[in-house]
Every structure is written in structure tokens, then in C-alpha cells.
Amino acid sequence: VLFPVMLTALNALGIDAITQPVSDMLNIMLSAVPSIFAAAIILIVAFIIGRVVAGLVTNLLTGVGFDGLITHIGLMKESAEGKNTPSKVVGTLIVVGIMLFAAIAASDMLGFEPISELSSEFVVLAGHILLGLLILGVGIYLSSVAARAIRSSNNPQAGFLSWVARIAILMLVGAMGLRQMGLANEIITLAFGLL
């Protein structure tokens, strides 16, 4: 209310050097208000949807025993009183991911193309890193399973062979995970080939 009243008062004074820039600024602000409200609505709706989806996924993962599996593998320690369980961490990551996509949509709506492009590149990088971490986690689990299976055999060299198998599997999945993350592809390929 104050801006149009000030603009009318300045127009009545007839000072064009002041009224023209103020009028332009007011027009820019008023034209940006719908985009700002739309971006805010996108962020609020995305947060609500993210919380609901995260709650459902957390409950589902807790129900299928995901927390026990992750602590059994050794990727996370058991948390006291269930504060930071693996399923809650996954739920938090889901909220962050949904909010990132909402931030990209909101910055597009506001016309912030550099921020939108930067956010899109960050989402792609985060996807590569999460997939690489997933590969590493599965590899750690498989190396534990293979080592236990070899140790339970009747072979007199079972301890040494289980250690060799575990190291070999960890090196293979380590190279695969780091390559998926895009960390020094040439060095990883060269080192793995030399080995």
C-alpha cells in the first residue's frame, strides 16, 4: 500500500528524476510477487510431500529390518534409543532430495537460471555419489558373506583364503564405486589394471 501512495505523491510533485526510477522499481517488484508466491508454494508443498514420503519409507524400512541389516554389515553403529537409525537417515535423504528438486523448479520459476543449472548439476553429482556408496555398501556385505562362507569350510587355509577373498572383493567394489562417483577414473583404471 505504501509504494503506490508514495508513487502518487511523487507524481503529484512532478519530480520525474525521482518518480521514474521508483515507478520502475515498483513495477519490477509487483511483477515478481506472483512468481515469488508460486515458488514459495512449490517449496512448501514439496516439503510436506517429502515429509510424508520420508515417513512412509522410514516405516517401511524399519518394518522390513533394514536397520538391523545395516548395523549387522557394519556400515553404521547401533544408535541409542533409535535416534539416528539407518531408516531415519534414508528418510532425511529423501526429504533433502525432494527439496532439491523443488528448489530447482522454484529457481526456474523465479528466473534464476545459473542457480537452477548449478542445482541440477549438484543433483546429478549427488546421484553418482549415492550410487557409488550403494555399490560400496553392497560390496562390503558381499565380502563379509564370502569370508564367512570360506571360513566355515573344512579347508586348512580357510582363514587366509577368507582374508584374500574379502580383500579382492573390497578392491573390486572399491574401484567400481569410485569409478561410479567419477573420482579419478584414469587412476582407478590404471591401478586396477596393474593389480
Sequence and secondary structure as in RCSB ss.txt:
>XXXX:A:sequence
VLFPVMLTALNALGIDAITQPVSDMLNIMLSAVPSIFAAAIILIVAFIIGRVVAGLVTNLLTGVGFDGLITHIGL
MKESAEGKNTPSKVVGTLIVVGIMLFAAIAASDMLGFEPISELSSEFVVLAGHILLGLLILGVGIYLSSVAARAI
RSSNNPQAGFLSWVARIAILMLVGAMGLRQMGLANEIITLAFGLL
>XXXX:A:secstr
 HHHHHHHHHHHHT HHHHHHHHHHHHHHHHHHHHHHHHHHHHHHHHHHHHHHHHHHHHHHHHTTHHHHHHHHTS
S   GGGTT HHHHHHHHHHHHHHHHHHHHHHHHHT HHHHHHHHHHHHHHHHHHHHHHHHHHHHHHHHHHHHHH
HTSS TTHHHHHHHHHHHHHHHHHHHHHHHHTS HHHHHHHHHH 
